């Protein structure tokens, strides 16, 4: 709503056939507030949209199904890179060039001229159970606090604007 004139009303028609509805986006914006509305594109991209699968599915566990497990650190990293890329494009959709980020650096790989999800970098699981017992952490989690502080500087604080691309091109290393 930042780019909409002050006295304008915005509506969205959604649904198909007999399940169509018209949503008063202006009233929704007024009720939720500016900060909440600015966070919605990132939240939608994070929790699952057409371009980024949900982190994990909530199901009743009758038989073991790996899709009910939360993601590993390596999977979460790629998911967050895709989330940043998608939300950046959505938040800058009004611009001629909505993003200078490259999909190849943000959780996708190019295979035969089509983008596919890059699920993780490196080993997905520890090599042995002994690795978990000895260190108390998963492989790749060493120095996680140092990495976290470094990433915080690289990507900005939680109140920063996700559209800031000058400091990062979606790489986490």
C-alpha positions in Angstrom: 0.0 0.0 0.0 3.1 2.2 0.1 2.8 2.9 -3.6 -0.9 3.5 -3.7 -2.3 7.0 -3.6 -3.7 8.1 -0.3 -7.4 8.1 -1.1 -7.4 5.0 -3.3 -9.2 1.8 -2.4 -7.6 -1.5 -3.4 -9.6 -4.7 -3.9 -8.6 -8.3 -4.9 -10.9 -10.8 -6.6 -9.8 -14.3 -5.6 -11.1 -17.8 -6.0 -12.8 -19.6 -8.9 -16.3 -20.4 -9.9 -18.7 -20.3 -7.0 -15.9 -19.8 -4.5 -15.0 -16.3 -5.6 -14.7 -13.4 -3.2 -13.6 -9.8 -3.2 -11.2 -8.7 -0.5 -11.0 -5.1 0.5 -7.2 -4.8 0.8 -7.4 -1.2 2.0 -9.5 -2.2 5.0 -7.3 -5.2 5.7 -4.2 -2.9 5.6 -5.9 -0.5 8.0 -6.7 -3.2 10.4 -3.4 -5.1 10.4 -1.1 -2.0 10.2 1.9 -1.1 8.1 4.5 -3.3 9.8 2.4 -6.5 9.7 1.5 -5.9 6.0 5.1 -5.4 5.1 6.0 -8.7 6.6 3.3 -10.7 4.8 5.2 -11.3 1.6 8.1 -12.8 3.5 5.9 -14.9 5.7 4.0 -16.3 2.7 7.2 -17.1 0.9 8.6 -18.7 4.0 5.6 -20.9 4.9 5.1 -22.2 1.4 3.9 -20.6 -1.9 3.9 -21.6 -5.5 7.6 -20.9 -5.8 8.9 -22.3 -2.5 7.6 -25.5 -0.8 6.5 -25.5 2.8 9.3 -26.3 5.3 7.6 -29.5 6.4 4.1 -30.9 6.4 2.0 -31.2 9.5 0.4 -34.7 9.4 -0.7 -37.2 11.9 2.1 -39.7 12.1 0.8 -43.3 11.7 3.8 -44.6 9.8 7.2 -42.9 9.7 7.3 -40.4 6.9 10.3 -38.2 6.5 8.2 -35.3 5.2 6.9 -34.8 8.7 10.4 -34.0 10.1 11.6 -30.4 10.3 14.3 -29.4 7.8 18.0 -29.9 8.5 20.3 -26.8 8.8 21.4 -27.3 5.2 17.8 -27.5 3.9 16.7 -24.5 6.0 19.5 -22.4 4.6 18.4 -23.0 1.0 14.8 -22.4 1.9 15.6 -19.1 3.5 17.6 -18.0 0.5 14.6 -18.8 -1.8 12.4 -16.9 0.7 14.6 -13.8 0.5 14.7 -13.9 -3.3 10.9 -14.4 -3.7 10.0 -11.7 -1.1 12.4 -9.2 -2.7 10.8 -9.6 -6.1 7.3 -9.3 -4.6 8.2 -6.2 -2.6 9.7 -4.6 -5.6 7.2 -5.7 -8.3 6.5 -2.1 -9.1 10.0 -1.5 -10.3 11.3 -2.1 -13.8 14.0 -4.5 -12.4 12.6 -5.9 -9.2 15.8 -7.7 -8.1 19.4 -8.0 -9.0 19.7 -11.2 -7.1 20.4 -14.3 -9.1 18.2 -17.4 -8.6 21.4 -19.6 -8.9 22.7 -17.9 -5.7 19.3 -18.1 -3.9 18.3 -21.7 -3.5 17.8 -22.8 -7.1 19.9 -24.7 -9.7 19.6 -24.4 -13.5 19.0 -27.8 -15.1 18.4 -28.0 -18.8 17.2 -24.4 -18.9 14.8 -24.9 -16.0 15.2 -23.9 -12.4 14.9 -26.7 -9.8 15.1 -26.5 -6.0 18.6 -26.8 -4.5 17.6 -28.7 -1.4 21.0 -28.5 0.5 24.7 -28.0 0.2 27.1 -30.6 1.5 26.1 -33.6 3.6 22.4 -33.6 4.7 23.1 -35.9 7.7 26.0 -36.5 10.0 28.3 -39.2 8.7 27.9 -41.4 11.8 25.9 -41.4 15.0 29.2 -41.1 16.9 29.7 -37.6 15.3 26.5 -36.4 17.0 27.4 -38.0 20.3 31.0 -36.7 20.4 30.3 -33.1 19.4 26.8 -32.6 20.6 26.1 -30.8 17.3 25.3 -31.9 13.8 28.0 -31.8 11.1 28.2 -28.3 9.7 26.8 -26.7 12.9 30.3 -25.9 14.3 30.8 -22.3 14.9 27.1 -21.7 14.3 27.1 -18.7 16.7 30.0 -17.1 14.8 28.2 -17.8 11.5 25.0 -16.3 12.9 26.7 -13.1 13.9 28.5 -12.9 10.6 25.2 -13.5 8.7 23.5 -10.9 10.9 26.0 -8.3 9.7 25.8 -9.5 6.1 22.0 -9.6 5.9 21.1 -6.8 8.3 19.1 -6.9 11.5 15.6 -8.3 11.8 14.1 -4.9 11.4 16.1 -4.2 8.3 14.6 -4.2 4.8 14.8 -7.5 3.0 15.1 -5.7 -0.3 18.6 -4.4 0.5 20.6 -6.2 -2.1 23.9 -4.2 -1.9 25.1 -6.2 1.0 24.3 -9.7 -0.3 23.6 -11.8 -3.3 21.9 -14.6 -1.4 25.1 -16.5 -0.6 25.4 -17.7 3.0 29.1 -18.6 3.0 
